[in-house]
């Protein structure tokens, strides 16, 4: 709803907006919506370049949805794009593995 309202008001979301949406969805136990928002963020027309916070949020959503393979695919993408992991991403990966 937030993104639809921003679109109606002709506001362009940025990485901070989208990261907040991904995290908010995950925290509200809407992990599938969180992953949808992450995908929308990185696809046309937005094409927002994800950062470490984006990937950490997506990995956290993956762990909540028992999607450990997806969490590791985010890790692979981070490596390919030279984004370093941190304690948050590593914990999300561990959580994803433990939840499987």
MOJOMO-V677995 format. One record per residue. N is the residue number from 1. RES is the residue in three letters. SS is DSSP state (~ for helix, > for strand, _ for the rest). OMEGA is omega in whole degrees, 0 to 359 (NA if undefined). D_FIRST is the distance of its C-alpha to the first C-alpha in whole Angstrom. Layout:
# MOJOMO-V677995
n	res	ss	omega	d_first
N	RES	SS	OMEGA	D_FIRST
N	RES	SS	OMEGA	D_FIRST
This chain:
# MOJOMO-V677995
n	res	ss	omega	d_first
1	UNK	_	180	0
2	UNK	~	181	4
3	UNK	~	178	5
4	UNK	~	178	5
5	UNK	~	177	6
6	UNK	~	179	9
7	UNK	~	179	10
8	UNK	~	181	11
9	UNK	_	179	12
10	UNK	_	174	14
11	UNK	_	180	14
12	UNK	_	179	14
13	UNK	_	176	13
14	UNK	_	182	16
15	UNK	~	179	17
16	UNK	~	178	17
17	UNK	~	184	13
18	UNK	~	177	13
19	UNK	~	178	15
20	UNK	~	178	13
21	UNK	~	179	10
22	UNK	~	181	13
23	UNK	~	180	15
24	UNK	~	178	12
25	UNK	~	180	11
26	UNK	~	180	15
27	UNK	~	177	16
28	UNK	_	181	14
29	UNK	_	177	16
30	UNK	_	186	14
31	UNK	~	180	16
32	UNK	~	177	15
33	UNK	~	178	12
34	UNK	~	180	13
35	UNK	~	176	16
36	UNK	~	180	13
37	UNK	~	177	12
38	UNK	~	179	15
39	UNK	~	179	16
40	UNK	~	180	14
41	UNK	~	187	15
42	UNK	~	184	19
43	UNK	_	175	19
44	UNK	_	5	19
45	UNK	_	184	18
46	UNK	_	180	17
47	UNK	_	178	20
48	UNK	_	180	19
49	UNK	_	179	22
50	UNK	_	177	21
51	UNK	_	182	23
52	UNK	~	180	25
53	UNK	~	178	22
54	UNK	~	182	20
55	UNK	~	178	22
56	UNK	~	179	23
57	UNK	~	179	19
58	UNK	~	177	19
59	UNK	~	178	23
60	UNK	~	177	22
61	UNK	~	178	19
62	UNK	~	180	22
63	UNK	~	179	24
64	UNK	~	180	22
65	UNK	_	181	22
66	UNK	_	181	25
67	UNK	_	184	25
68	UNK	~	180	28
69	UNK	~	179	29
70	UNK	~	178	25
71	UNK	~	179	26
72	UNK	~	176	29
73	UNK	~	174	28
74	UNK	~	177	26
75	UNK	~	178	29
76	UNK	~	179	31
77	UNK	~	177	29
78	UNK	~	180	29
79	UNK	~	181	33
80	UNK	~	183	33
81	UNK	_	176	31
82	UNK	_	173	33
83	UNK	_	183	30
84	UNK	_	176	32
85	UNK	_	175	31
86	UNK	_	183	31
87	UNK	~	181	31
88	UNK	~	180	27
89	UNK	~	179	27
90	UNK	~	177	31
91	UNK	~	178	30
92	UNK	~	177	27
93	UNK	~	178	29
94	UNK	~	178	31
95	UNK	~	180	29
96	UNK	~	179	28
97	UNK	~	181	31
98	UNK	~	183	32
99	UNK	~	183	29
100	UNK	_	NA	31
